[in-house]
């Protein structure tokens, strides 16, 4: 089952940018970063549908709102093409710091041009794909052509784009005119995929030709034959995502190994191939992940080992209380167990600091005080509690088995 996380991270100016990370059901084949079109948001159809299509193909996709747009902080009037590029760099750095990699930049319309320019600042990126992107960032000025005289004369103008009002400053106009997208494409030194519709009435097909000619090999062009600029037809977005996924797999390393099979009755732990400490934790029927947090050198892709130990104690405690309450026919409505692991500040005579598990119980229901006290006593009788409280024997051996 796929899943999504809503996150924030600081953009180019320190304003917090709203983002969404969509993750596939299993380990991602790779990590993609999606940039939306001019004055749009991460929820525009082209961004949301292509992102979901890539997730269905096994990729993790981060999409975000540029500064001053959507749910992100900041003032749009103080942004420009260069600030969008720097927001992309900030997003790529966040993805790398958090998940260890960013493999593909994907941009729609002006977001595609920004991806080409940003890639030259992101050596970890392995490939770039654009959808309906202009070969000249100044192309966006066509959308505000009626206001350019006012902007040149007084320094700003209020314009309507897609039904919303925006203040456009002269610095924005000057910045997009100075952007050198084709030059960036010529120095990209990464595979470039250009997707464009010959029917695009917003960014003409000649822009795809400009980017393709400027770029060096490896480069590819795919015609989105019947699509409009915003990919409003679901089948066009689905086609684009399938093409990008198949093309990208050629140029990226698989982000992680496939989960291993566990021997019957055992738990198998095996490294995922991501970061230093990420592991699969596999039982007969389930695949989990374990890792260390970022401040301990991990990628935080799963709970740490002691978190799993706390989870085992908490789950066993809850189940044991529930079994006892059902046997007694006591009206327990819900059980919550919070478990924390610490170490004693004082060492014993051997120099060892004792492990301390603090367990907080919340048991809801119309129970008498003596019933609650009895359930607290029952918590100490759960099997994992007994295991942790007793002295265990662990036998370690080397195995040649698969």
Secondary structure, DSSP 8 states (H G I E B T S, - for coil): --EEEEEEEE-TTS-EEEEEEEE-SSS-S-EEEEE--TT--TTSHHHHHHHHHHHHTT-EEEEE--TTSTT--S-GGG--HHHHHHHHHHHHHHHHHHHS---EEEEETHHHHHHHHHHTT-TT--EEEEES--SSGGGGGGGGGGGHHHHHHHSEEEEEETTEEEEEEHHHHHHHHH--HHHHHHT--SEEEEEE-TT-SSS-THHHHHHHHHS-SSEEEEE-TT--TT--SHHHHHHHHHHHHHHHHTTS--SS-------TT--EEEE-SSTTT-EEEE-SS-EEEE---GGGTS--SSB-HHHHHHHHHHHHHHHHHHHHHHHHT----EEEEEEEEEEEEEE-TTS-EEEEEEEEEEEESS--HHHHHHHHHHHTTSHHHHHHHS------------
